[in-house]
């Protein structure tokens, strides 16, 4: 299940993007927030895979929220065991060996 949070102050825009995502993707869950305060609460309470963020929001800017999100991402990178596993355990493979000719 892919979890996507839409953050936009225009309900028509949120609805349109929601429809595109739901119609175009399988196993998607879409949440909505109309301002930075609502988005912060949702981000703290739920685990989102992707945040679609309008930069020009009333009150606080979407850029303010982006700063908060990037701090959370950095914290996750430092403490998550999934981030420190070797590439091979995440499905990456080494390139084939070259023959010595």
PyMOL commands that set and color helices and strands:
alter all, ss='L'
color gray80, all
select helices_A, chain A and resi 11-24+36-45+62-79+81-83+87-90
alter helices_A, ss='H'
color red, helices_A
select strands_A, chain A and resi 2-7+28-33+50-53
alter strands_A, ss='S'
color yellow, strands_A
deselect
rebuild
show_as cartoon
